[in-house]
Amino acid sequence: MEEKLALHETMETHEIINFKTVCLLKSKLMQGVCFDNELKRLMEKDVQQSLKDMDELVTFYEKNQLLH
């Protein structure tokens, strides 16, 4: 039997994905106006980690009841 997310879990996962998307966009955009190289490296590290996190979250989101 394939496990699926409950409706409240689907909603919460969707909210987390939205939040991570906003954080990702902000970090990516702020890199363009930042003059401190160390801060740019930290923001790039945040971008890369956010992309990995979102990939993982999407695998959970694909198990929601609404898509099946």
C-alpha positions as CSV (number, residue, x, y, z in Angstrom):
1,M,0.0,0.0,0.0
2,E,1.4,3.4,-1.0
3,E,1.5,6.0,1.7
4,K,-0.1,9.3,1.0
5,L,-0.1,12.6,2.8
6,A,-3.2,13.6,4.7
7,L,-4.8,16.9,3.6
8,H,-3.3,18.9,6.4
9,E,0.1,17.5,5.7
10,T,-0.3,18.4,2.0
11,M,-1.2,22.0,3.0
12,E,1.7,22.3,5.4
13,T,4.2,20.9,2.8
14,H,2.8,23.4,0.3
15,E,3.3,26.2,2.7
16,I,6.9,25.2,3.4
17,I,7.7,24.9,-0.3
18,N,6.2,28.4,-0.8
19,F,8.3,29.8,2.1
20,K,11.5,28.1,0.8
21,T,10.8,29.6,-2.7
22,V,10.6,33.1,-1.3
23,C,13.8,32.6,0.8
24,L,15.6,31.2,-2.3
25,L,14.5,34.1,-4.5
26,K,15.5,36.7,-1.8
27,S,19.0,35.1,-1.4
28,K,19.5,34.9,-5.1
29,L,18.5,38.5,-5.7
30,M,20.4,39.9,-2.8
31,Q,23.6,38.4,-4.2
32,G,23.4,40.9,-7.0
33,V,23.5,43.9,-4.7
34,C,25.9,42.5,-2.1
35,F,29.5,43.8,-2.2
36,D,30.9,41.5,0.6
37,N,32.3,38.3,-1.0
38,E,32.0,36.3,2.2
39,L,28.3,37.3,2.5
40,K,27.8,36.4,-1.2
41,R,29.3,32.9,-0.5
42,L,27.0,32.4,2.4
43,M,24.0,33.4,0.3
44,E,25.1,31.0,-2.5
45,K,25.5,28.2,0.1
46,D,21.9,29.1,1.3
47,V,20.7,28.9,-2.3
48,Q,22.2,25.5,-2.9
49,Q,20.9,24.1,0.3
50,S,17.4,25.5,-0.4
51,L,17.4,23.8,-3.8
52,K,18.3,20.5,-2.2
53,D,15.6,21.0,0.5
54,M,13.0,21.8,-2.1
55,D,13.8,18.7,-4.1
56,E,13.2,16.7,-1.0
57,L,10.0,18.5,-0.1
58,V,8.6,18.0,-3.6
59,T,9.0,14.2,-3.3
60,F,6.8,14.4,-0.2
61,Y,4.3,16.8,-1.9
62,E,3.9,14.3,-4.8
63,K,2.4,11.8,-2.4
64,N,-0.6,14.0,-1.6
65,Q,-4.1,12.8,-2.0
66,L,-5.2,15.6,-4.3
67,L,-2.9,14.5,-7.2
68,H,-4.1,10.9,-7.2
